[in-house]
Amino acid sequence: GIALGAAATIRPLDAVAFALPAAGWLLWRALRGGRTEWLALIASGVGIALPLAALLWVNNAQSGDPLQFGYITMWGRSHELGFHDAPWGPPHTPARGLELINLYLLRLQTWFLETPVPALLFATGALALTRVLTAFDRYVLCSCGLLLLAYFAYWHDGFYLGPRFVLPLAPWLALWTARFPAALAARGASLMAQRMTITAGITALLLGGLVLLPIRAEQYRAGLPVMRLDADEAARAAGVHDAVVLVRESWGAQLYARMWGLGVSRIDAHDIYSRMDLCRLDTELQEVEARGGSSADFLARVRPIADASHRLVRLRNVGDSAVHLMAGATVSPSCIRRVQENQAGFTSFTPLLLAGRAGNRFVRDLHALDSLVLRENPGKPVYLLLKDTAATAPLRLVPVAMDSAQAEWRAPE
């Protein structure tokens, strides 16, 4: 119970897939058994309730509702299970759900065991040859089936270090993989066939471990370099302390943050961003911000003009593949500066939410809006955190001359 409850605090859907059959099994045993079975049922209920209580407390702190997760608060009900419009991307339909499940299993063929042959062959063969399933086998198969059914109804294509939504299947696939030789023997396969099967399996594991696994390990070691940058260490090396550090993000990330700052929902912000000329979007944001407008004011201005996505052209070699402008549109000096900043390099603000040792305060660089933060921190030195375009480039902290910054903020748009 404690194990399933702890899993629920991290991956609730996965925990439900394994907890429901377990609860049904324990209840069935309790109804047919005696005191020991009832104690097991009650103990597992108490065990699962303890981590769940912590989960409900965190949900309530984040969303004001113990039963509502932070994702739902950010993205709305379209983030939940079901066949409907997704928060982004194509609508989730049964056909797309089947496509995603097939894709997850195809990826699992590669990532599970890291062998040069389809890695699910042995497990599939063992399952097909087994004549009698134990009670535990039936529980595991039921839970794995529920897991696949749940993600069949989930809209997002989950991938991180492999097909992350189906990684809970890995322990059971390993178990059934190890059972394959015995299943062959139980079905009367010849000794030669059994030995060839074991030899082939060991050979595949050795090739994977000696050749493919080091390649994968290097991929993981080099992956997500921006998320691993240590801003506190960069500040210490530069002798920066008790300062305001403006973090230069991509132009697109800045536009998203400004829309959120007006109160625009994540879904609306994504929809507007994907269908609108970014230069025009930047201009509209400036005008609404200048007069202290609301999200309703902003949406009323941009929705009528955010309908020509077929004429949008993505810019190349600007460091951000999501930068797009209207074909043939006039580009303002402000937009030219944003594009040039993108070309010079940027980093991500999110990992720096955990930074801030030595009294430094890390905030998003939002240009003229930075003046609001600086007024809250009078007298503090100001630095700009930059990163060159190379993936392995270190973070750089550049002192900001406030006279120059204010002149740039007042520059013609």
C-alpha positions in Angstrom: 0.0 0.0 0.0 2.8 2.4 0.9 4.6 1.6 -2.4 1.5 2.2 -4.5 0.7 5.4 -2.6 4.2 6.7 -3.1 3.9 5.9 -6.8 0.7 7.9 -6.9 2.4 11.0 -5.8 4.7 10.8 -8.8 2.6 9.1 -11.6 -1.0 8.9 -10.4 -2.3 7.1 -13.4 0.3 4.4 -13.2 -0.5 3.8 -9.6 -4.2 3.5 -10.3 -3.6 0.9 -13.0 -1.7 -1.3 -10.4 -3.7 -0.4 -7.3 -7.2 -1.2 -8.6 -6.5 -4.8 -9.4 -4.6 -5.2 -6.2 -7.5 -3.8 -4.2 -9.9 -6.1 -5.9 -7.7 -9.1 -5.3 -7.3 -8.3 -1.6 -11.0 -7.7 -1.2 -11.8 -11.0 -2.9 -9.4 -12.9 -0.6 -10.8 -11.1 2.4 -14.4 -12.1 1.5 -13.3 -15.7 1.1 -10.8 -15.9 3.9 -10.5 -15.0 7.5 -8.9 -12.5 9.9 -5.4 -12.5 8.2 -6.8 -11.5 4.8 -8.9 -8.7 6.3 -5.8 -7.4 8.1 -3.9 -7.4 4.9 -6.7 -5.5 3.2 -6.9 -2.9 6.0 -3.1 -2.5 6.3 -2.7 -1.9 2.6 -5.5 0.7 2.7 -3.8 2.5 5.6 -0.4 2.3 3.7 -1.8 3.8 0.5 -3.7 6.5 2.4 -0.5 8.0 4.0 1.2 9.2 0.8 -2.1 10.0 -0.8 -2.8 12.4 2.1 0.5 14.2 1.2 -0.6 14.3 -2.4 -4.0 15.8 -1.6 -2.3 18.4 0.6 0.0 19.5 -2.2 -2.8 19.7 -4.7 -4.8 21.9 -2.3 -1.8 24.2 -1.8 -1.3 24.5 -5.6 -4.9 24.7 -6.9 -7.1 25.2 -3.9 -8.7 21.8 -4.6 -7.2 18.6 -3.1 -8.6 16.6 -6.1 -7.2 19.0 -8.8 -3.7 18.6 -10.1 -1.5 21.5 -11.0 -1.6 20.5 -14.7 -5.3 20.9 -14.8 -5.1 24.3 -13.1 -2.6 25.4 -15.8 -4.1 23.8 -18.9 -7.8 23.1 -18.1 -9.9 20.0 -18.4 -8.6 19.3 -21.9 -5.4 18.0 -20.2 -7.4 15.0 -18.7 -8.1 11.6 -20.0 -10.6 11.2 -22.8 -11.2 11.8 -26.5 -11.4 15.5 -27.1 -9.4 18.5 -28.2 -6.0 18.5 -26.7 -4.3 21.4 -25.0 -2.0 21.5 -28.0 -1.5 19.4 -31.1 -4.2 17.4 -32.9 -7.5 16.3 -31.2 -7.2 13.0 -29.3 -9.3 10.4 -31.0 -9.5 6.6 -30.6 -7.5 6.3 -33.8 -4.8 8.5 -32.4 -4.9 6.7 -29.1 -4.2 3.4 -30.9 -1.4 5.1 -32.8 0.2 6.2 -29.6 0.0 2.8 -27.9 1.5 1.2 -31.0 4.3 3.8 -31.0 5.1 3.3 -27.3 5.4 -0.5 -27.8 7.6 0.0 -30.9 9.9 2.3 -28.9 9.9 -0.3 -26.1 11.3 -2.8 -28.6 14.4 -0.6 -28.8 14.8 0.9 -25.3 13.9 -2.2 -23.3 17.2 -4.2 -22.8 19.0 -2.2 -25.5 19.5 -5.2 -27.7 20.1 -5.2 -31.5 17.0 -7.4 -32.0 13.4 -6.6 -31.0 13.5 -6.8 -27.3 9.9 -8.0 -26.7 10.3 -11.3 -28.6 11.2 -13.4 -25.7 8.5 -11.9 -23.4 5.9 -12.3 -26.1 6.9 -15.9 -26.8 6.8 -16.8 -23.1 3.4 -15.3 -22.7 2.1 -17.2 -25.8 3.5 -20.5 -24.7 2.5 -20.4 -21.0 -0.5 -22.7 -20.3 -1.3 -21.9 -16.7 -1.2 -18.4 -15.2 -0.7 -18.0 -11.5 -2.8 -15.5 -9.5 0.1 -13.1 -9.4 0.5 -13.4 -13.2 -3.1 -12.6 -13.7 -2.8 -9.6 -11.4 0.2 -8.3 -13.3 -1.4 -8.8 -16.8 -4.5 -7.1 -15.6 -2.6 -4.1 -14.3 -0.4 -3.8 -17.5 -3.6 -4.0 -19.6 -5.2 -1.2 -17.5 -2.0 0.9 -17.9 -2.1 0.6 -21.7 -5.9 1.3 -21.7 -5.3 4.4 -19.6 -2.7 5.8 -22.0 -4.8 4.9 -25.0 -7.2 7.5 -23.6 -4.4 10.1 -22.9 -3.6 12.7 -25.6 0.1 13.3 -25.0 2.9 11.5 -26.7 5.1 10.9 -23.7 8.8 10.4 -24.4 11.7 11.0 -22.0 14.7 8.7 -21.9 12.5 6.3 -23.9 8.7 5.7 -23.9 8.2 6.9 -20.4 4.5 6.1 -20.1 5.0 2.4 -20.5 8.3 2.0 -18.5 6.3 0.4 -15.6 5.9 -2.6 -17.9 9.7 -3.1 -17.9 10.0 -5.3 -14.7 7.2 -7.6 -15.9 8.7 -7.8 -19.4 12.0 -8.8 -17.8 10.3 -11.5 -15.8 8.6 -13.0 -18.8 11.8 -12.7 -20.9 13.6 -14.9 -18.3 10.7 -17.4 -18.4 11.0 -18.0 -22.2 13.5 -20.9 -22.1 11.4 -22.7 -19.4 8.2 -22.1 -21.5 9.9 -23.7 -24.5 10.9 -26.7 -22.4 7.4 -27.1 -21.0 6.0 -27.2 -24.5 8.4 -30.0 -25.5 11.0 -28.0 -27.5 14.1 -30.0 -28.3 17.2 -29.5 -26.2 19.0 -28.0 -29.2 16.2 -25.4 -29.7 16.4 -24.5 -26.0 20.2 -24.1 -26.1 20.0 -22.0 -29.3 17.4 -19.8 -27.7 19.5 -19.2 -24.6 22.6 -18.6 -26.7 20.8 -16.1 -28.9 19.4 -14.3 -25.9 22.8 -14.0 -24.1 24.5 -12.9 -27.3 21.9 -10.2 -27.8 22.3 -9.0 -24.2 26.1 -8.9 -24.6 26.0 -7.0 -27.8 23.6 -4.5 -26.3 25.6 -4.1 -23.2 29.0 -3.8 -24.9 28.0 -1.8 -28.0 24.6 -0.2 -27.8 24.4 0.7 -24.1 27.5 2.9 -24.1 26.1 4.8 -27.0 22.8 5.3 -25.2 24.6 6.3 -22.0 26.6 9.0 -23.9 23.3 10.3 -25.4 21.8 10.6 -21.9 25.0 12.2 -20.6 25.0 14.9 -23.3 21.2 15.4 -23.3 19.3 18.4 -22.0 22.5 20.5 -21.4 20.6 23.7 -20.7 18.7 22.0 -17.8 22.0 21.1 -16.2 23.7 24.5 -16.2 24.6 25.7 -12.7 23.8 29.4 -12.6 24.9 29.7 -8.9 28.3 28.4 -9.8 28.5 30.8 -12.8 27.7 33.7 -10.4 30.2 32.5 -7.9 33.0 32.2 -10.5 32.1 35.8 -11.8 32.1 37.2 -8.2 28.4 38.2 -8.5 26.4 38.3 -5.3 23.4 40.2 -3.9 22.5 41.2 -7.4 19.5 41.1 -9.7 20.2 38.7 -12.6 18.1 39.1 -15.7 17.8 35.7 -17.5 17.7 36.0 -21.3 15.2 33.5 -22.7 14.1 33.0 -26.3 11.8 35.6 -27.8 9.0 33.0 -27.9 9.4 32.2 -24.2 9.3 35.9 -23.4 6.0 36.4 -25.3 4.5 33.4 -23.5 5.5 34.8 -20.1 4.0 38.2 -21.0 0.7 36.7 -22.1 0.6 34.7 -18.8 1.3 37.9 -17.0 -1.8 39.5 -18.4 -3.8 36.5 -17.2 -4.1 34.7 -20.6 -4.6 31.0 -20.0 -1.9 28.5 -21.2 -4.2 27.1 -23.9 -5.2 30.5 -25.2 -1.5 31.7 -25.1 -0.4 28.6 -27.1 -3.2 29.0 -29.6 -2.4 32.7 -30.2 1.3 32.1 -30.4 1.0 29.3 -32.9 -1.3 31.3 -35.2 0.1 34.8 -35.1 3.0 36.8 -36.5 5.3 37.2 -33.6 6.2 40.8 -34.5 2.5 41.7 -34.5 2.0 39.8 -31.3 4.8 41.6 -29.6 3.4 45.0 -30.7 -0.1 44.1 -29.4 1.3 43.0 -26.1 3.2 46.3 -25.7 0.1 48.3 -26.3 -2.1 46.4 -23.8 0.7 46.4 -21.2 1.3 50.1 -21.6 -2.3 50.9 -20.6 -2.6 48.2 -18.0 -5.1 46.2 -19.9 -6.4 42.7 -19.0 -6.4 39.3 -20.7 -9.9 40.1 -22.1 -8.6 43.3 -23.7 -5.7 41.5 -25.2 -7.7 38.5 -26.6 -10.3 40.9 -28.1 -7.5 42.7 -30.0 -5.6 39.6 -31.3 -8.2 37.0 -32.0 -9.5 38.7 -35.1 -6.0 38.9 -36.6 -4.7 35.5 -35.4 -6.3 33.6 -38.3 -3.7 33.6 -41.0 -1.4 30.8 -39.9 -1.2 29.5 -43.5 0.9 32.6 -44.3 3.3 32.3 -41.5 7.0 31.6 -42.4 9.4 30.1 -39.9 12.8 31.9 -39.7 15.9 29.9 -40.0 19.2 30.3 -38.2 17.8 32.4 -35.4 18.4 29.9 -32.6 14.7 29.1 -32.1 12.7 27.0 -34.6 9.4 28.4 -33.3 10.0 32.0 -34.5 7.6 32.8 -37.3 6.5 36.0 -39.1 3.9 36.8 -41.7 5.2 36.5 -45.2 5.7 40.0 -46.6 5.0 41.8 -43.3 7.0 44.8 -42.2 9.4 44.1 -39.4 9.7 46.7 -36.7 13.1 47.8 -35.1 12.0 46.1 -31.9 11.4 42.8 -33.6 14.7 43.0 -35.3 16.4 43.4 -31.9 14.5 40.4 -30.6 15.6 38.2 -33.5 19.2 39.4 -33.1 19.1 38.5 -29.4 17.9 35.0 -30.3 20.7 34.6 -32.8 23.2 35.6 -30.0 22.0 32.9 -27.7 19.6 32.4 -24.8 18.9 29.9 -22.0 15.9 28.6 -20.1 14.6 30.3 -17.0 12.7 27.4 -15.4 15.8 25.5 -14.0 16.9 28.7 -12.4 13.8 28.8 -10.1 16.0 26.7 -7.8 19.0 29.1 -8.0 19.6 32.1 -5.9 22.5 31.4 -3.5 24.7 34.3 -2.4 21.7 36.6 -2.3 21.2 36.7 -6.1 17.7 37.1 -7.5 17.1 35.5 -10.9 14.3 36.9 -13.0 13.2 36.7 -16.6 14.5 39.4 -18.8 11.4 41.1 -20.3 13.1 44.3 -21.4 11.1 47.4 -20.5 9.1 45.3 -18.0 12.3 44.7 -16.1 12.0 48.2 -14.6 9.2 46.9 -12.3 11.6 44.3 -10.8 14.5 46.8 -10.5 12.3 49.3 -8.6 11.7 46.6 -6.1 15.4 46.1 -5.6 16.9 49.6 -5.4 20.7 49.8 -5.3 21.4 46.3 -6.2 23.8 45.6 -9.1 22.2 44.3 -12.2 23.6 41.5 -14.5 22.3 39.8 -17.7 22.7 36.1 -17.8 23.5 34.9 -21.3 24.5 31.7 -23.1 26.0 31.4 -26.5 24.3 29.3 -29.1 26.7 26.3 -28.8 25.1 23.5 -26.8 28.1 23.2 -24.4 28.6 26.9 -24.1 28.8 28.1 -20.4 26.6 30.7 -18.8 27.9 34.3 -18.9 27.0 37.2 -16.6 27.4 40.6 -18.1 27.0 43.8 -16.0 24.1 45.9 -17.2 24.6 49.7 -17.5 21.2 51.0 -16.5 21.5 54.2 -18.6 22.0 52.0 -21.7 19.2 49.7 -20.7 16.7 52.5 -20.2 17.7 54.0 -23.5 17.1 50.7 -25.2 13.7 50.5 -23.5 12.7 53.9 -24.9 14.0 53.1 -28.4 11.5 53.5 -31.2 9.4 50.4 -31.9 
